[in-house]
Amino acid sequence: MKTIIPRNTIDKMATVMLWASAASAMLLLSYIIGYILLNGMWVVNLSFLLESPRLSGAEGGIFPAIVGTLALVAVAIITAVPVGIGAAIYLTSYAPDNALTRTINFGVECLAGIPSVVIGLFGYAFLVIYLGFGFSILAGGLSLMFMILPWTVRTSEEAIKTVPMELSEGSLALGATKWQTIRRVVIPSAIPGITTGVILGIGKAIGETAVIMYTAGSSLLLPHSIFDPVRTLPYHLYILASEGISGKMAYGTAVVLLGMVLAINLLAVAIQRRYESKEVK
């Protein structure tokens, strides 16, 4: 005879398994963060953040790497956000359901799935060599743009789709043109989702190494223009760890990088909750 397990028992077992899965994920995250903090938090101080590295990074600080990271992300965001939002507006409001639209959507999905090392090699061949940008902030930022772009398109597209149709229809009924409706009604209502997606895209780009090592160079000097080479925090960390220059400095760099990524993600959550609270009111 088959043993019939009561449904309440199955429900309790499933609940326990789900709680165990969530607890395991949190414990793993806490272990990783705690291990990095315990090994690197004693290195981080004001001089570490504001000084330039010495002896290939074995001494000194990481200020040029911080500046290089922020500069690359700035170039990527400035180039990716307008294109991404424009593509999302076209796909949601203008594009008909035809082969061209499906091809664009397929291309965006493929671009999101390309490995970062492949994008780095493309950036090296096309931006660094063919266009003659050399190892520079411009080449590295444009390469990061290719990684952020599909994320920006998809999040912007979903944010625009969540805007109630009644708002658009009401605007059109009052005599506004389609573009006026998009600019004054749809986009302002979709800003929370778009902003959250862009910030999460920044968090993804800020930790990339493969793209940067092929396009931005490895200079430890402060850049003076977008055509100067730079070294970012992830690449600096990779050099310190892989070449055995200084484990202490590597852990300190990891703490700063981890702090930047956590701050970006917390900012995204704060923006989302702020706009959600406004909508509730």
Backbone bond lengths (Angstrom), bond angles and torsions (degrees), N, CA, C in turn:
res aa  C-N    CA-C-N  psi(-1)  N-CA   C-N-CA  omega(-1)  CA-C   N-CA-C  phi
1 M - - - 1.468 - - 1.531 110.24 -
2 K 1.308 114.39 142.52 1.458 119.32 178.03 1.523 110.27 -74.85
3 T 1.308 114.20 138.72 1.458 119.33 176.84 1.521 108.87 -86.59
4 I 1.300 116.28 120.39 1.462 121.39 -178.90 1.522 109.02 -92.51
5 I 1.310 115.44 117.98 1.464 120.43 178.01 1.518 108.67 -88.55
6 P 1.312 116.78 128.09 1.471 118.98 179.69 1.527 111.71 -57.90
7 R 1.334 115.54 146.76 1.452 120.10 -178.63 1.521 112.37 -64.00
8 N 1.300 117.11 -32.69 1.470 119.77 177.83 1.529 111.24 -63.94
9 T 1.328 115.60 -37.14 1.462 119.90 178.74 1.525 110.76 -67.13
10 I 1.331 115.94 -43.23 1.469 120.14 177.78 1.525 110.32 -61.23
11 D 1.331 115.60 -41.84 1.463 119.75 179.89 1.528 110.76 -63.11
12 K 1.311 117.44 -41.53 1.462 120.70 178.96 1.524 111.61 -66.67
13 M 1.338 115.90 -39.89 1.460 119.70 178.35 1.533 110.67 -63.34
14 A 1.340 116.36 -43.54 1.458 119.88 178.68 1.528 111.17 -63.45
15 T 1.329 116.23 -39.70 1.466 119.99 178.76 1.521 111.34 -63.02
16 V 1.332 115.83 -43.50 1.464 119.89 179.00 1.529 110.93 -63.02
17 M 1.332 116.97 -42.17 1.465 120.30 179.96 1.529 111.24 -63.85
18 L 1.338 116.41 -41.16 1.466 119.81 179.67 1.527 110.88 -66.72
19 W 1.325 116.48 -42.22 1.462 119.63 176.59 1.523 111.06 -62.69
20 A 1.322 116.72 -39.05 1.468 120.08 179.30 1.528 110.73 -65.72
21 S 1.338 116.76 -38.79 1.460 119.81 178.13 1.524 111.20 -64.28
22 A 1.337 115.59 -45.13 1.464 119.47 179.00 1.521 111.33 -63.83
23 A 1.340 116.35 -42.07 1.463 120.14 179.60 1.525 111.45 -65.25
24 S 1.335 117.07 -37.61 1.470 120.31 178.54 1.521 111.21 -63.70
25 A 1.349 115.82 -42.80 1.464 119.35 178.48 1.526 111.32 -62.69
26 M 1.329 116.91 -43.00 1.462 120.35 -179.99 1.524 111.46 -67.63
27 L 1.333 116.87 -38.29 1.462 119.68 178.37 1.523 111.02 -65.59
28 L 1.334 116.88 -40.76 1.461 120.49 178.42 1.525 111.01 -63.53
29 L 1.335 115.89 -44.79 1.466 120.12 177.98 1.523 110.73 -62.47
30 S 1.328 116.47 -43.87 1.463 120.26 -179.70 1.528 111.46 -64.21
31 Y 1.328 116.55 -37.20 1.464 120.04 179.38 1.525 110.83 -65.81
32 I 1.342 116.59 -45.04 1.463 120.01 -179.50 1.523 110.75 -62.69
33 I 1.339 115.86 -49.30 1.465 119.39 -178.89 1.533 110.47 -64.12
34 G 1.332 116.19 -43.96 1.460 119.67 -179.36 1.522 112.83 -63.44
35 Y 1.320 116.91 -39.89 1.473 120.56 179.88 1.521 110.71 -64.19
36 I 1.334 116.64 -43.13 1.463 120.03 179.48 1.523 110.59 -66.41
37 L 1.328 116.68 -42.89 1.465 119.87 -179.20 1.526 111.80 -64.77
38 L 1.314 117.35 -42.61 1.462 120.21 -179.04 1.526 112.43 -64.05
39 N 1.313 116.47 -31.07 1.463 119.83 -178.75 1.519 113.84 -91.61
40 G 1.343 116.78 -20.16 1.453 117.54 -173.64 1.506 117.13 -122.66
41 M 1.331 118.38 -13.88 1.457 119.18 -175.05 1.528 112.50 -66.73
42 W 1.340 117.93 -24.49 1.457 120.89 -179.30 1.522 111.65 -75.66
43 V 1.326 117.18 -14.26 1.462 120.59 -179.90 1.529 111.32 -86.45
44 V 1.337 116.02 -29.59 1.457 120.75 -173.27 1.528 110.46 -76.48
45 N 1.302 115.47 118.56 1.464 122.78 173.50 1.519 108.42 -149.19
46 L 1.318 116.79 -174.97 1.454 120.07 -175.49 1.530 112.23 -64.73
47 S 1.312 117.04 -41.00 1.461 119.86 179.86 1.530 111.10 -67.87
48 F 1.322 117.47 -34.90 1.460 121.03 177.72 1.520 110.89 -64.20
49 L 1.328 116.94 -34.85 1.455 121.01 -178.23 1.525 113.22 -82.69
50 L 1.320 117.70 -25.75 1.467 120.45 -171.62 1.520 114.25 -111.94
51 E 1.318 119.26 -6.50 1.461 120.97 -179.98 1.526 111.21 -97.86
52 S 1.323 115.62 159.39 1.457 121.46 174.69 1.525 110.02 -85.93
53 P 1.309 118.43 152.46 1.463 120.66 -179.82 1.516 111.88 -69.95
54 R 1.336 114.85 149.37 1.454 122.06 176.13 1.524 108.81 -128.43
55 L 1.311 115.41 153.48 1.470 121.58 -179.49 1.531 110.84 55.11
56 S 1.345 115.70 49.86 1.472 122.79 178.44 1.518 113.44 62.20
57 G 1.325 116.81 20.88 1.455 120.64 178.69 1.504 114.33 103.55
58 A 1.326 118.47 -2.72 1.462 120.76 179.50 1.523 111.61 -70.97
59 E 1.333 116.26 -23.84 1.459 121.45 177.98 1.518 108.44 -135.64
60 G 1.321 115.61 172.90 1.454 120.43 178.26 1.514 112.34 85.88
61 G 1.339 115.21 -147.16 1.459 119.91 -176.19 1.513 112.72 -129.22
62 I 1.331 114.92 -160.07 1.468 121.03 -174.98 1.525 111.30 -131.09
63 F 1.317 118.20 22.18 1.462 120.44 -175.67 1.534 112.99 -58.22
64 P 1.335 120.14 -45.98 1.476 118.98 178.00 1.527 113.05 -60.25
65 A 1.330 117.29 -34.78 1.467 119.90 178.23 1.519 111.18 -68.81
66 I 1.328 117.25 -36.32 1.466 120.22 176.72 1.523 110.28 -64.92
67 V 1.337 116.25 -45.95 1.466 120.65 178.69 1.532 110.51 -62.14
68 G 1.325 117.25 -42.88 1.455 120.75 179.33 1.516 112.31 -62.91
69 T 1.324 117.17 -40.24 1.461 120.95 178.73 1.519 111.08 -63.38
70 L 1.330 116.31 -47.77 1.466 120.43 -179.19 1.531 111.23 -65.18
71 A 1.332 117.20 -37.15 1.468 120.36 179.86 1.523 111.10 -66.25
72 L 1.322 116.96 -43.87 1.466 119.99 179.46 1.523 111.43 -63.93
73 V 1.325 116.67 -43.44 1.459 120.12 179.47 1.523 110.40 -64.46
74 A 1.336 117.27 -38.12 1.466 120.38 179.18 1.521 111.09 -61.96
75 V 1.338 117.02 -45.59 1.468 120.22 178.36 1.523 110.70 -62.07
76 A 1.325 116.71 -42.17 1.464 120.65 -179.65 1.517 111.63 -63.06
77 I 1.332 117.08 -43.05 1.461 120.74 -178.15 1.523 110.97 -69.84
78 I 1.332 117.34 -42.75 1.460 121.09 -178.96 1.528 111.24 -60.68
79 T 1.314 116.99 -35.58 1.465 120.59 -179.19 1.526 113.31 -87.71
80 A 1.320 117.98 -32.51 1.467 120.74 -173.99 1.520 112.95 -83.30
81 V 1.326 117.93 -38.12 1.460 120.34 -172.96 1.529 112.69 -65.00
82 P 1.339 121.06 -50.17 1.470 118.79 178.83 1.533 113.25 -60.29
83 V 1.333 115.72 -42.62 1.470 119.15 -179.83 1.525 110.23 -66.45
84 G 1.330 117.16 -42.90 1.454 120.81 -178.31 1.513 112.78 -65.19
85 I 1.325 117.15 -45.23 1.464 120.35 179.35 1.527 110.55 -67.50
86 G 1.341 117.06 -39.98 1.461 119.78 177.61 1.521 112.01 -62.07
87 A 1.329 116.50 -42.09 1.467 119.65 177.92 1.521 111.18 -65.03
88 A 1.333 116.94 -39.11 1.461 120.21 179.06 1.523 111.35 -65.06
89 I 1.336 117.23 -40.82 1.470 120.51 177.72 1.527 110.41 -62.93
90 Y 1.326 116.40 -42.33 1.458 119.50 179.55 1.522 111.26 -63.43
91 L 1.332 116.78 -44.79 1.461 120.42 -175.94 1.526 112.21 -68.49
92 T 1.327 117.69 -32.14 1.460 120.63 -175.95 1.527 113.53 -92.03
93 S 1.327 117.46 -28.73 1.467 119.54 -170.86 1.526 114.50 -117.02
94 Y 1.309 118.47 -22.83 1.461 120.57 -173.75 1.529 113.63 -119.19
95 A 1.327 116.69 -37.21 1.466 119.77 -170.81 1.528 111.02 -71.81
96 P 1.322 118.54 129.67 1.468 121.23 173.19 1.530 109.93 -76.48
97 D 1.313 114.51 164.76 1.469 119.34 179.02 1.532 108.54 -83.34
98 N 1.330 115.20 87.03 1.459 119.67 -179.86 1.520 109.83 -137.76
99 A 1.311 116.05 -173.00 1.466 120.70 -176.15 1.522 111.79 -63.89
100 L 1.341 117.39 -36.66 1.462 120.50 -179.56 1.519 111.04 -63.46
101 T 1.324 116.66 -45.69 1.464 120.60 179.86 1.522 110.96 -63.37
102 R 1.307 116.36 -43.72 1.470 119.53 178.63 1.526 110.82 -64.24
103 T 1.331 117.30 -34.62 1.463 120.47 177.42 1.518 111.20 -66.73
104 I 1.333 116.74 -40.68 1.466 120.50 177.77 1.523 110.70 -63.20
105 N 1.323 116.30 -44.88 1.468 119.87 178.81 1.527 111.07 -62.13
106 F 1.319 115.94 -41.36 1.466 119.87 178.69 1.529 110.61 -64.72
107 G 1.337 116.68 -39.25 1.462 120.11 178.23 1.510 112.51 -64.41
108 V 1.323 116.92 -39.70 1.469 120.94 177.82 1.523 110.34 -63.54
109 E 1.336 116.53 -42.87 1.464 120.08 178.94 1.525 110.95 -64.11
110 C 1.322 117.01 -41.16 1.467 120.18 179.23 1.523 111.22 -65.81
111 L 1.328 116.52 -40.45 1.464 120.12 179.46 1.524 110.86 -62.95
112 A 1.322 116.72 -35.89 1.464 120.14 178.96 1.526 111.96 -68.41
113 G 1.331 116.73 -25.15 1.458 119.68 -176.95 1.514 114.91 -96.18
114 I 1.334 118.00 -0.88 1.464 120.18 -179.59 1.519 109.78 -71.86
115 P 1.332 119.24 131.57 1.475 120.66 178.23 1.524 111.40 -61.18
116 S 1.320 115.15 147.80 1.461 119.83 -176.35 1.525 112.43 -62.96
117 V 1.332 117.51 -32.54 1.464 119.86 -179.83 1.523 110.78 -66.44
118 V 1.329 117.24 -32.73 1.461 120.78 177.29 1.531 110.08 -68.59
119 I 1.326 116.66 -42.55 1.460 120.39 176.41 1.526 110.20 -62.27
120 G 1.342 116.33 -37.83 1.453 119.68 177.30 1.519 112.43 -63.20
121 L 1.319 116.63 -42.55 1.472 120.48 178.09 1.524 111.34 -66.38
122 F 1.336 116.57 -38.19 1.465 119.55 176.00 1.530 110.55 -63.69
123 G 1.343 116.45 -44.29 1.451 119.80 178.08 1.517 112.23 -61.11
124 Y 1.339 116.22 -38.07 1.464 119.89 178.49 1.528 110.93 -65.74
125 A 1.333 116.60 -45.66 1.467 119.99 -176.82 1.522 112.23 -71.46
126 F 1.341 116.79 -41.92 1.466 119.62 -173.19 1.529 112.63 -89.77
127 L 1.343 116.84 -48.71 1.462 119.74 -174.36 1.523 112.36 -83.87
128 V 1.332 115.39 -47.01 1.468 118.80 -175.90 1.520 111.56 -73.25
129 I 1.346 116.96 -47.01 1.465 120.98 -174.16 1.527 111.85 -91.16
130 Y 1.335 117.30 -59.35 1.470 120.49 -171.68 1.532 112.36 -66.63
131 L 1.338 117.56 -49.31 1.457 120.29 -179.76 1.522 112.85 -82.19
132 G 1.319 117.21 -11.34 1.454 120.63 174.70 1.515 115.08 76.85
133 F 1.339 118.45 21.97 1.461 119.99 178.28 1.523 111.96 -72.81
134 G 1.325 116.75 -21.92 1.453 120.55 -176.75 1.527 111.13 67.78
135 F 1.334 115.53 -177.02 1.464 119.41 175.05 1.526 107.59 -71.56
136 S 1.312 116.85 110.80 1.461 119.97 -172.13 1.521 110.84 -156.52
137 I 1.337 113.77 169.18 1.461 120.30 175.40 1.520 110.33 -62.37
138 L 1.325 116.59 -39.51 1.463 120.59 -178.63 1.518 111.59 -63.03
139 A 1.329 117.38 -46.48 1.465 120.57 179.87 1.525 111.01 -65.09
140 G 1.328 117.09 -43.77 1.455 119.99 179.37 1.517 112.77 -66.95
141 G 1.344 117.15 -40.86 1.457 120.00 179.71 1.509 112.72 -66.20
142 L 1.343 116.79 -40.36 1.468 119.41 177.78 1.521 111.40 -67.11
143 S 1.323 117.09 -34.16 1.469 119.58 176.73 1.526 110.99 -66.69
144 L 1.340 116.51 -40.72 1.461 119.73 175.60 1.521 111.26 -65.27
145 M 1.326 116.70 -29.58 1.457 120.57 178.21 1.520 111.50 -59.30
146 F 1.345 115.93 -37.73 1.464 118.95 178.93 1.522 111.73 -65.13
147 M 1.334 117.68 -25.33 1.464 120.65 178.02 1.520 111.41 -81.99
148 I 1.347 116.82 -35.97 1.458 120.60 -177.71 1.523 111.62 -79.80
149 L 1.332 117.05 -29.50 1.461 121.34 -172.54 1.527 114.08 -55.51
150 P 1.336 120.54 -51.85 1.469 118.35 -179.30 1.522 112.96 -63.16
151 W 1.347 116.68 -35.01 1.465 120.37 176.79 1.521 109.92 -62.74
152 T 1.342 116.80 -43.66 1.457 121.37 -179.69 1.522 111.21 -65.21
153 V 1.326 117.12 -42.19 1.465 120.74 179.73 1.517 110.71 -62.01
154 R 1.325 117.07 -47.69 1.457 120.37 -175.47 1.539 111.53 -67.43
155 T 1.323 117.98 -46.14 1.471 119.97 -179.04 1.525 110.81 -66.63
156 S 1.329 117.56 -38.91 1.469 120.30 178.02 1.523 110.65 -66.10
157 E 1.319 116.07 -39.97 1.458 120.17 179.32 1.522 111.37 -62.80
158 E 1.335 116.25 -45.17 1.466 119.63 179.10 1.518 111.28 -66.99
159 A 1.343 117.18 -37.00 1.465 120.02 179.06 1.529 111.02 -65.25
160 I 1.322 117.08 -39.90 1.466 120.67 179.00 1.526 110.56 -67.34
161 K 1.324 116.86 -37.11 1.469 120.17 -179.62 1.531 112.17 -67.23
162 T 1.323 117.59 -25.16 1.464 120.14 -179.23 1.526 112.82 -78.71
163 V 1.325 118.45 -11.37 1.463 120.98 177.91 1.532 108.80 -69.18
164 P 1.330 118.70 126.33 1.469 120.65 -177.54 1.520 112.52 -57.98
165 M 1.307 116.12 137.58 1.459 121.41 -179.57 1.531 111.15 -62.86
166 E 1.363 117.34 -27.07 1.457 120.51 -178.76 1.521 111.74 -60.54
167 L 1.342 116.89 -34.20 1.459 119.89 179.91 1.525 110.90 -66.60
168 S 1.331 115.88 -45.46 1.465 119.51 179.01 1.521 111.36 -65.95
169 E 1.320 116.39 -44.29 1.460 119.69 -179.02 1.517 111.25 -64.93
170 G 1.337 117.48 -36.99 1.456 120.53 177.74 1.514 111.60 -65.16
171 S 1.340 116.29 -41.07 1.458 120.14 178.32 1.525 111.38 -64.03
172 L 1.331 116.47 -43.91 1.470 119.96 178.90 1.525 111.37 -65.70
173 A 1.327 116.38 -35.07 1.459 120.37 179.86 1.527 111.68 -67.45
174 L 1.326 116.63 -27.84 1.462 120.95 178.66 1.521 112.78 -81.84
175 G 1.320 117.75 -0.95 1.456 121.15 175.59 1.511 115.04 104.09
176 A 1.320 118.35 2.92 1.461 120.18 178.95 1.522 110.10 -73.72
177 T 1.323 115.96 148.78 1.460 120.30 176.29 1.530 109.52 -76.20
178 K 1.310 114.72 170.48 1.467 118.99 -179.17 1.517 111.06 -63.14
179 W 1.352 117.45 -42.51 1.455 120.25 -179.48 1.522 111.05 -68.29
180 Q 1.345 117.92 -38.64 1.456 120.32 176.71 1.527 110.91 -62.57
181 T 1.314 116.45 -38.43 1.465 120.11 177.91 1.517 111.47 -64.57
182 I 1.338 115.98 -42.85 1.460 119.72 179.45 1.525 110.81 -65.55
183 R 1.332 116.36 -44.18 1.462 120.88 -174.26 1.526 112.37 -72.59
184 R 1.333 117.30 -37.61 1.457 119.85 -172.32 1.530 114.05 -103.05
185 V 1.322 117.20 -16.15 1.467 119.79 -177.18 1.523 111.74 -118.44
186 V 1.334 116.82 -54.12 1.460 120.68 -172.72 1.531 111.51 -70.84
187 I 1.334 116.88 -52.70 1.463 120.20 -175.96 1.530 112.13 -62.15
188 P 1.349 120.09 -47.16 1.474 118.47 177.37 1.524 113.31 -58.10
189 S 1.333 117.25 -35.79 1.463 119.93 179.42 1.526 112.08 -72.99
190 A 1.344 116.53 -26.39 1.471 120.83 -177.69 1.520 112.75 -93.92
191 I 1.328 117.97 -3.52 1.466 120.54 -176.23 1.523 113.33 -55.56
192 P 1.357 120.55 -42.08 1.481 118.92 179.89 1.522 113.06 -56.16
193 G 1.338 117.57 -47.67 1.453 120.17 179.77 1.511 112.76 -67.31
194 I 1.337 116.27 -39.36 1.459 119.99 179.01 1.522 110.50 -64.34
195 T 1.329 116.59 -45.72 1.468 120.78 -179.48 1.517 111.58 -62.43
196 T 1.324 116.17 -42.64 1.466 119.68 178.92 1.527 110.75 -61.91
197 G 1.325 117.18 -43.22 1.460 120.02 178.95 1.511 112.81 -64.02
198 V 1.339 116.64 -40.37 1.461 120.35 179.17 1.526 110.54 -64.45
199 I 1.317 116.82 -43.14 1.468 120.17 -179.27 1.519 110.90 -64.52
200 L 1.327 117.05 -41.23 1.463 119.75 177.40 1.528 110.85 -66.32
201 G 1.336 116.97 -33.39 1.464 120.37 174.28 1.519 111.52 -63.60
202 I 1.346 116.66 -37.90 1.458 120.79 175.92 1.523 110.08 -61.92
203 G 1.332 115.82 -43.30 1.465 119.16 178.68 1.515 112.32 -61.56
204 K 1.322 116.69 -33.69 1.466 120.21 177.62 1.525 110.81 -70.70
205 A 1.336 116.33 -42.83 1.463 120.38 -176.10 1.516 112.39 -72.54
206 I 1.331 117.22 -31.62 1.454 120.05 -172.40 1.529 112.03 -69.22
207 G 1.317 116.95 -19.01 1.451 119.68 -179.41 1.518 114.87 -101.25
208 E 1.327 117.95 7.28 1.461 121.20 -176.93 1.527 111.47 -76.97
209 T 1.319 115.48 140.85 1.470 121.20 178.27 1.522 111.59 -118.94
210 A 1.326 117.29 -44.89 1.466 120.76 -174.56 1.519 111.82 -60.40
211 V 1.332 116.79 -40.95 1.463 119.80 -179.79 1.523 110.59 -64.87
212 I 1.327 115.98 -42.71 1.466 121.04 -173.14 1.523 111.24 -70.17
213 M 1.299 117.90 -40.11 1.461 119.77 -174.33 1.533 112.45 -65.92
214 Y 1.338 116.89 -21.54 1.461 120.18 179.02 1.534 113.32 -95.44
215 T 1.329 117.68 -11.94 1.469 118.82 -171.24 1.527 114.88 -128.35
216 A 1.330 118.00 -32.48 1.471 119.73 -172.72 1.517 113.45 -98.99
217 G 1.313 117.84 -12.59 1.457 119.95 -179.98 1.511 112.46 88.29
218 S 1.328 115.49 -163.44 1.462 120.40 -175.69 1.522 111.37 -145.83
219 S 1.321 116.79 34.66 1.458 120.58 -177.58 1.526 111.00 -74.87
220 L 1.321 116.63 138.77 1.453 122.45 176.70 1.528 112.03 -95.94
221 L 1.340 116.87 7.56 1.459 121.66 179.95 1.525 110.25 -95.34
222 L 1.319 115.95 154.80 1.450 120.24 176.60 1.534 109.94 -68.93
223 P 1.322 118.78 134.00 1.468 120.27 179.60 1.525 111.21 -76.74
224 H 1.330 115.54 150.81 1.461 121.43 177.60 1.523 112.26 -113.57
225 S 1.315 117.82 -12.23 1.460 121.98 176.86 1.520 108.37 -155.83
226 I 1.335 115.61 172.91 1.460 119.80 -178.73 1.525 111.75 -73.60
227 F 1.331 117.39 -6.06 1.465 120.41 178.59 1.530 111.99 -97.42
228 D 1.328 117.14 5.49 1.460 121.28 177.94 1.525 110.39 -91.48
229 P 1.341 118.10 146.56 1.471 120.30 175.78 1.527 110.44 -75.04
230 V 1.312 116.18 154.31 1.462 121.69 179.33 1.523 109.20 -142.68
231 R 1.305 114.56 165.87 1.464 121.41 171.27 1.518 108.02 -119.99
232 T 1.324 116.74 132.06 1.455 120.90 -179.56 1.525 110.81 -95.26
233 L 1.330 115.44 168.65 1.462 119.99 179.98 1.532 112.92 -60.14
234 P 1.343 120.39 -46.33 1.470 118.86 178.81 1.524 113.02 -60.96
235 Y 1.328 116.81 -41.74 1.464 119.65 -179.82 1.526 110.83 -70.43
236 H 1.327 117.03 -37.40 1.468 120.38 176.46 1.530 110.09 -62.32
237 L 1.316 115.79 -42.12 1.463 120.04 177.19 1.521 111.04 -62.68
238 Y 1.315 116.72 -41.91 1.467 121.34 178.72 1.532 111.18 -61.66
239 I 1.328 117.47 -43.37 1.456 121.20 179.68 1.529 110.87 -64.45
240 L 1.325 116.27 -45.57 1.470 119.88 -178.60 1.525 111.33 -61.81
241 A 1.344 116.19 -40.92 1.464 119.42 -176.05 1.525 112.29 -79.84
242 S 1.329 117.41 -44.29 1.462 119.93 -174.20 1.522 112.54 -71.94
243 E 1.318 117.39 -32.97 1.458 120.18 -179.38 1.525 112.87 -95.63
244 G 1.315 116.45 4.14 1.456 120.82 176.55 1.521 114.14 61.83
245 I 1.333 117.03 33.24 1.464 120.77 -177.55 1.526 111.14 -70.63
246 S 1.330 116.43 -49.64 1.464 120.10 -179.56 1.518 109.03 -164.64
247 G 1.316 116.67 110.70 1.456 120.34 177.07 1.508 112.02 -65.77
248 K 1.338 117.12 -35.65 1.459 121.23 179.96 1.530 110.79 -63.39
249 M 1.335 116.61 -46.14 1.461 120.36 179.37 1.533 111.10 -68.01
250 A 1.320 116.55 -32.42 1.462 120.02 178.27 1.525 110.79 -65.10
251 Y 1.338 116.93 -43.84 1.461 119.76 178.21 1.521 111.32 -66.25
252 G 1.340 117.43 -37.34 1.456 119.83 176.44 1.521 111.80 -63.02
253 T 1.328 116.69 -42.30 1.462 120.61 176.64 1.521 111.18 -63.34
254 A 1.329 116.65 -38.85 1.465 120.53 178.61 1.526 111.07 -64.06
255 V 1.327 117.39 -36.82 1.468 120.47 178.26 1.521 110.59 -64.02
256 V 1.328 117.19 -44.42 1.466 120.76 179.13 1.526 110.79 -64.23
257 L 1.321 116.83 -44.47 1.463 120.66 179.12 1.519 111.16 -63.23
258 L 1.322 116.69 -43.15 1.455 120.97 178.55 1.526 110.61 -63.09
259 G 1.323 116.52 -40.17 1.459 119.99 177.97 1.519 112.34 -62.81
260 M 1.328 116.98 -39.71 1.467 120.37 178.42 1.522 111.11 -65.25
261 V 1.322 117.18 -43.55 1.469 120.60 -179.53 1.529 110.72 -65.65
262 L 1.329 117.33 -43.47 1.467 120.63 178.50 1.520 111.13 -63.81
263 A 1.340 116.88 -40.03 1.463 120.11 179.06 1.527 110.99 -63.20
264 I 1.323 117.03 -40.46 1.466 120.76 179.23 1.529 110.74 -64.61
265 N 1.316 117.39 -43.52 1.459 120.47 179.34 1.525 111.97 -67.42
266 L 1.316 117.48 -38.94 1.465 120.50 176.82 1.524 110.80 -65.70
267 L 1.332 117.04 -35.62 1.462 120.26 176.63 1.513 110.93 -64.09
268 A 1.325 116.93 -40.57 1.471 120.51 177.79 1.522 110.91 -62.49
269 V 1.330 117.05 -43.43 1.469 120.73 179.06 1.520 110.82 -64.87
270 A 1.341 117.03 -40.76 1.464 120.72 -179.57 1.522 111.65 -64.19
271 I 1.332 116.71 -42.07 1.466 120.10 178.95 1.523 110.62 -64.17
272 Q 1.323 116.20 -43.02 1.458 119.81 -179.42 1.526 111.12 -63.17
273 R 1.323 117.44 -44.49 1.475 120.38 -179.11 1.520 111.60 -68.12
274 R 1.323 116.13 -35.12 1.470 119.34 179.71 1.526 110.81 -63.11
275 Y 1.329 116.81 -46.11 1.468 119.34 -179.66 1.520 111.45 -72.12
276 E 1.320 117.45 -31.17 1.473 119.87 176.22 1.524 110.56 -65.69
277 S 1.331 116.61 -40.15 1.462 119.65 178.13 1.521 111.74 -65.77
278 K 1.348 117.47 -35.55 1.449 120.93 176.64 1.523 111.40 -65.31
279 E 1.344 116.10 -39.11 1.461 119.84 -179.86 1.531 111.08 -66.72
280 V 1.361 116.38 -36.40 1.452 119.96 179.05 1.518 111.12 -64.60
281 K 1.370 115.07 -40.54 1.463 119.03 179.80 1.537 110.84 -67.23
